[in-house]
Amino acid sequence: MTEGEVDVGRLADLIRLAETRGLEELVVEEGGCRYAIRGSGRVMSSGRSHEQGMPPTEHAGLAGPSAESAAPDRSGWIMVAAPMVGVFYRSPAPGEPPIVSLGDPVEQGQVIGIIEAMKVFSEVPSEHEGRVVELVAEDGQLVRAGDPLMYLAPESVHHRANELENMHDA
């Protein structure tokens, strides 16, 4: 490994250290690299919080609504989760419109955002189809693998809701 080259194994070790020790921030400079890791400040074990009933985003403080805000009823919704740790971007480039917005239909395999990890940008495809009903992760927000990026309503549920609205309007 040459000086200034990122050691992925070392980075993974530092992330685990920050999570297991409950560190809010860990900065390490070695071998010409500077690693800056931001954690939740809460002790984690086996990748799970000691505060068992809370969704990961509320206790981790990385993505999603704050603990003070009331969570909407998401029964029947499908969570699109971050596949990896990194910075989530809703747009393909600065100044461009988001890839998907609230109310947009999403097909399985469709790109819904981008995650940057160690200066590598990876497209995030949706594993599900539906209509975007909630955007959780903010543009430029650090997310962990498994954190919700957005929620989708299955098309059949969404169509039924529209039909009911139209019936009430008539």
N, C-alpha and C positions, 0 to 999 in steps of 0.2 A: 504494500500500500504506500503510495507516494504522499508527500506532505500536501495538505490541502484537499485530499480525496476523502469523501465521506465514507465512513465505515458503518454500513447499514446494521451490522450486528451490534456494534457499540451503541448506535442510536436506539435500537430496540431495547438494549439493556438499560439505558438511561430512562427511557419511557416507563419500563417496568419499575425501576427504582422510584421514579416520581409518583407512580400510582400506588405502589405498596407502602410507601412511607408517608403518603398524604401530603406531598409537597405542592405548594401553589406554583412555584417556579424553580427550575434548576437550570443553571447556566454552567457549561463546562467548555473550556478552551484547551485543546490538546492537538498535537500533530498538525498544526496549521488550520484546524477546523474549530468553529464555534458552534456548539449545540445549545439551543435554548428551548427548553421544554416547559410548557405550561400545564399544570395539573389542576385537579379540582380542589385540592387542599383537604380532601377527606381520604381517610385510609381505605384502600381497596384490597380485597383478597380474592384470589381466583377470578379476577376480572369482574367481580360483583361488589356492589356497595354494601356496607353494613346496614344501611337504611333500606331494607328489603322492599317495601311496597312502592317505592318511587320509581318512575321511569328513569332510565339512565341520564337523559338530557337534563332533567330537573335537578338532580344532585350533582352532576358533573359540571354544570354551568358552561357547557360548550355550545350546545345547540338547543333550540326550543324555548318555550316560554319560561319566564321566571317562576319560582316556586309560589310566589304570591298570587299569580294570575290563575283564574279558574280554568281548568282544562275542559274543552268541549267534549261532548259525548261522541266518541269515535267508534262506537259499535257499528260493525259492518264496513268500516273503512279499512283500506289496505295501506300499511306503512311501507314507504320506499326508504330503505335504510342505506346509510353510507357503507360502502364495501371496504373502506380502509381509513386510516388516520390521515388527515391532511386539511388543507384549507379549501372549503367548498365555494364554488363560484356558480352563480345562476346564469351568467352570460358567457358567451364564448370568448369575448375579449372586452377590455374596458371600453365603456361608452356604447356598447352594443346592447340591444334589447335582450331580456332573459330568454333562455331556450324554451322554457315553459312558464306560463303564468297561471294564476288562479282561474279556474273554469276551463282550462284547456284540456282536450282529450289527450291521453297518453296511451300508446300501444306498447305491448311487451317488446323489449329490446330497444325501444326509443331512448335516445340520449336525453337526460333531464338536467344535466349539469356537468361540472368539471371539478375534479379534486386535484389540488397541487400538493405533492409530497416530495420533498427534497429536489425542488426545481423541475420536477417531472409532472406534466399535466396529463391526467387520465380522464377519459370520458366516463360518465356514470350512466349506464343503461338501466332502465326500469325493468324489474323482473315481473312486473304485473301490468295489466291494462286497466284503465278507468279514467275518471275525470278528476283533475286536481281540485281538491276541496280545502286544503290547508297547506300553506308553505311554512315549514318549521325553521329550517336552517336559513340564516341570513346570508347575503352575498358577502364573501370574504371572511366567513366564520370558520374557526377551527372545529372540526368534527372528528369523532372516533368511529371506528368500525361498529356498526350496529345502531348508531344514533339515527333518529328519524330525520330525513331531509324534507319529506312532504307526505301528505296522505292523499290517497285516491279513493273515490267512491266508485264501486263497480258500476259500469254503464247501466245495467238493469235497474239498480237502485236509483241512480240519478234520473233515468227516464221516468220511473214511477213517481218520483218527487215532482218532476216537472208536470206530469199528467195531473197529479193531485192539485198543484197550484193552478193549472189551467181550468180545472173543474170548479175551483173556488172563485176564480175570476169571472167565469161565465154566468 
